Amino acid sequence: MRKIVQFNEAKFDNGFLYLHTEQKDLIKGIKPACQIIADSDRYAFVYLAENEEEYVYLYLEEGIWGELKKAIEEKTSVIIISDDESLELDQFHEELSYLISNIEGNGNYGEEMVKKVESAFID
């Protein structure tokens, strides 16, 4: 079964972007896989992390795209956090910037996804 982590808050603090989740059991012991993919059906980016057995999908949904854009522009480190766990998302800027450039004008991601990404990230 696919493990999906969702974030209920995105907040800048002391030069970092913190993505908060209440799913601490799912982020315990994970490591960055340093890859971001798109989920066009849910209008989300998905950062891949992994534990010893499987991938864990960190869903970066449309509601936090404004903060993600700012993090890219300011080269701010992005950290997922729960009550007692945290993890920096390595290679975040490079991966998300590459994916955004690939989605721009590319109908393979679906017309609505392209429109939403262009509106949120492309000036």
N, C-alpha and C positions, 0 to 999 in steps of 0.2 A: 504494500500500500504506500502511496506517495505521501510523504510528510511535508505539510505546507505550513509555513510560519507567516502570519499576517501582523502588520504593525498598526497600532492604534494611535500613535503620536510620532511626529517628527519635529525635533526641536534643536536649534543651534545653541551651543553653550561652550564658552572658552575655546573657540576656534574649531569645534567639532560639530558634526551633524549626528545626533543620536536618534536612532529609530527604536522606539519602545515597543515591546511585546509583552504579553502576559503568558506566553507559551514557553516558559523557562525550561520545561522538560524537553522540548524539542531542540533548543539551542545548546543544551549542555553537552560539552565535548565535541562540538562540530568544528571543522576547519574550513577556511575558504577554499573553494575550488577555482576561484578566479575566472568565472565565466558568467555572462549574463545572456539570457535568451528572452524572447518575447512570447507572451501569451495573448494573442490577438483576440481570443474569445472573451477574456476578462479585462482587456485593456490594461495590461500590466507588464512590467519587466520582472524577470525572475533571476535573482542572483543565486547561483548554485553553491551550496556548501555541502560538506560531507562528514559523515561519521565513519566508524570502522566498517559499517555494513551497507550504507546506501547514501544516495543524495538526499539533501534536505533543501526544499525549495523556499527561498525567501522572497515573498511576493511584495513587489514595490508597485502598489496600485496608483491609479490616476490621482487620488486625493493628496498624494505627497510629491507629485511631480514638480511642483513649484520649488519645494525645498531641495529636491535632487538637482534641478537646474542651477540653483544658487550654489550648491556644493561643487558642481562641475566648474562653474565660472570662477569661484574663489579657491578652487583646488583644496577644498575642505575634506578632511578624513571623515569617512562614514563608518559609524559604529552601531551595531545592533546591541541592544541592552534589555535585560529583564531585571528582576529584583536582585539577583546575585550573580548573573552571568553577563559577559560582554564579549564581543568579537569585532575586530576591525575588518572591513570588507576590502581586502587587498585588490589592487588593480581596478578598483571601482571606476575611476574616471576614464581610464583608457577603454575599458570594456563597454561602458554605457555610451560614451561618445561614439565609438565604432558602431554600435548597434543603431543608435539614432541616425547616423549618416547612412546606414544601410536601409533603414526604414523609409527615409525621406524619398518621396515620389515612387516608392516601390509597392505596387498593387498586390504583390504576393502576400503582404501582411494584412490585407483587407482594407478597403477604402476608409472605413471609419477609424481604424487604428492609425493609419497614415495621417489622416486629418487631425486626430487628437495629438499625436506626437509632434507633428509640424507646428500646431498651434501652441503647444506647451514649451517646446525646446528650440525651434528655429525662429530666429528674429526676422 
